[in-house]
Amino acid sequence: MKSMLKDAVILFAITLIAGLLLGGVYQITKDPIARQEELALENACREVFAEASSFEAAENFDAEAAQKVLEDGGYTAQSIDGYQTARGTDEEIAGYVLTVTTHEGYAGDIQFTMGINLDGSLNGISLLSIGETPGLGMRAEEVLVPQFAGRNSYPFEYTKSGATAENQIDAISGATVTTHALTEGVNAGLYYFQTILIDQDSTK
């Protein structure tokens, strides 16, 4: 009985010390990690909206309300994770940078940022997280991303036979699932912009 009690006390002490150490490590690392995430987002914003002088995170962004907007538009497998207002040197609104996740990737979620001018044209997109098949879906950065830059053709569609229309995107050979996921993610972001952000901007 004494041996069991001793073992229990030792186990409790080990668990307590481990918990305290983990808590200490978390407190030490959480701010640097948060800062790195902020820098990564800022770099992604500048990549898709290079002409902006500053970016301002949306206040009181409601992810659930944004999801309802997308679902009303038929985008049930995409989500808006937040957005930044891009401002020019005169502090006027130049457009928006949306962070979008599409849940239809072949190997899971694909998250990216997209820069949208006030006229609805895309400055470009930047992949933040993707885990598609090497040599196929992972070619999205190389094949798909460049095709969206400078386009104003909502809704986009993909084709496997060569793009002939302004709103068409050439699919990655052998990776139509990835192509579909990214194309619908971009469409979802543009739909949110047209439904919510452009109306919001017109009232300012």
Sequence and secondary structure as in RCSB ss.txt:
>XXXX:A:sequence
MKSMLKDAVILFAITLIAGLLLGGVYQITKDPIARQEELALENACREVFAEASSFEAAENFDAEAAQKVLEDGGY
TAQSIDGYQTARGTDEEIAGYVLTVTTHEGYAGDIQFTMGINLDGSLNGISLLSIGETPGLGMRAEEVLVPQFAG
RNSYPFEYTKSGATAENQIDAISGATVTTHALTEGVNAGLYYFQTILIDQDSTK
>XXXX:A:secstr
 HHHHHHHHHHHHHHHHHHHHHHHHHHHHHHHHHHHHHHHHHHHHHHH TT SEEEE TT  HHHHHHHHHHTT 
 SEEEEEEEEEE TTS EEEEEEEEEEEEETTEEEEEEEEEETTS EEEEEEEE    TTTGGGHHHHTHHHHTT
   SS EEESS   STTEEE  TT HHHHHHHHHHHHHHHHHIIIIIHHHHHT 
